[in-house]
Amino acid sequence: MTRMGFFTDTSVCIGCKACEVACKEWNDVPDTGLEFLGTSYDNTGGLGADTWRHVTFLEQTVPTPSQDGVGGVRWLMSSDVCKHCTHAACLDVCPTGALFRTEFDTVVVQQDVCNGCGYCVPACPFGVIDKREVDGRVWKCTLCYDRLKSDMEPACAKACPTRSIDFGPLDELREKAAGRLGVLREAGVAEARLYGADEDDGVGGFGAFFLLLDQPEVYGLPPDPVVTTRDLPRMWRAAAGAALALAGAVAAACAGRR
């Protein structure tokens, strides 16, 4: 089937958190209460087992010509989510098959299969997947798999009042994102960039990618994400070679003692 995904345009995000609320309501994600961090208006802190959508609030001091170089303030907001990577390390390391790729090319956890081993947690280069303290199993965004099977858009995209979160066929979203980036660049927003739209990056591109107004690090995102299991084939070949060499040495030693 056609690969489906998210395009999150942070330039039109207003930080309303409607996506967070819709995600929790539809997926029955536990309420974590309010965390007043003291550094911003953000009250959820980051993605985790009980926060599948997280709106990042960033307050920046920027020079404004009208103030003769005196710093002004601008807000950067972005609704973060699981990236549904093309090359997903969480899938590579899962020993039970609890993590699987759906017919929509999204990555989902089957809670009735997950044994809570936690191998997928450090494997994710974005720190998205997490274990829930109550039951020890891992949880993350499913891109509303149940809604997709019923030809419905994900709850977060449905609730977004500015269409900052756009859902649809991934190829179409990439074209739309490229056009939007061109509009912003022509308007003088030199810092605007696409993050996760490149299929040649370290994870093969994201199933949920972003248009950012600053460098990824500013949003707490790795600048050059790499699938953490990329060296596994080489490591297994090296281990197999070493095992064969050891077996050969043992066999030779045994033969020499006869």
Number of C-alpha atoms within 10 A of each C-alpha: 8 11 14 20 26 26 29 27 24 22 18 16 20 19 20 14 20 18 25 23 18 20 24 18 13 13 14 10 18 12 11 10 8 10 11 12 11 8 10 12 15 20 18 20 17 18 22 22 18 22 24 25 25 24 24 23 20 16 13 13 11 12 13 12 10 8 9 8 10 11 13 13 11 11 11 21 23 26 23 24 25 26 24 24 23 18 18 26 22 25 23 19 19 20 13 13 13 17 22 17 14 13 14 17 18 25 24 20 22 15 13 8 12 19 15 17 14 18 16 23 20 16 21 23 19 18 15 23 24 23 19 16 10 6 9 14 20 26 23 23 25 21 29 18 19 13 14 15 11 8 9 12 19 25 21 25 23 16 18 20 15 13 17 22 26 22 21 16 17 21 14 13 21 20 12 14 22 14 12 17 22 15 12 16 14 10 9 10 14 12 11 19 21 22 21 25 24 14 11 9 15 17 23 18 20 25 24 26 28 26 24 22 22 15 16 17 10 14 18 12 15 13 13 13 16 18 21 19 17 14 9 12 10 10 12 11 11 12 12 12 12 12 12 12 12 12 12 12 12 12 11 11 11 10 9 8 6 5
